[in-house]
């Protein structure tokens, strides 16, 4: 029996509208009641994940920022953290500014951006469907560099860089590779999300990467929890779709990739679902291995 299931959100548990289906919620709740803990392991901020954790009745732990943070829900406390040092973050921000590329800064408390576009627009639209206390905190500022430089009680979890132009995006990535001791997420495909504008579906497509401190990964955060909970990797099931899920899918006792995942993930997974995130692939995987 698997004692713990770690599930990614975007492209995995969530459909393209950013929702968890009622059937998937019920299957996860039933799994938790039977004694298998289910936690969310995402690149999102704590507050963004907490709202979804509440929907599925996951009440113990959250992995945020691709493994930069482990948060104890019961104690309302961060119990593991690995941030980007402020000066390093400022140098990355400077390159983004000098090259006029879109970026946002994910701190331990909020997402800082200078406009509602790309991923920020998606979170903003997602917030409109939520109660105020369950919304992703977004702070729009005129000068991100100045904001980060003057931060006192916030720390940089990751920096999210994106652009609609592939050649511009790739040139920025090359510049980022000059930095030492950072993790650059090697995303090989465009992000594709759908938002509602009135009765119309609007597709958001853009190239992106996420920059974290060295050795930040969902799997390292899971290793921390394994020691804390006294469980081994054979007792863990992981479900994901992108390169930030690769290590946890590769190393868990049962690593599951969603249908349509990046090839770098599907080739190392123990199982690839027959259904994608828009057709309850997570429910399929749990039904197959847990129920």
Order of alpha helices (4+ residues) and beta strands (2+ residues): beta-alpha-beta-alpha-beta-beta-beta-alpha-beta-beta-alpha-beta-alpha-beta-alpha-beta-beta-beta-alpha-beta-alpha-beta-alpha-beta-alpha
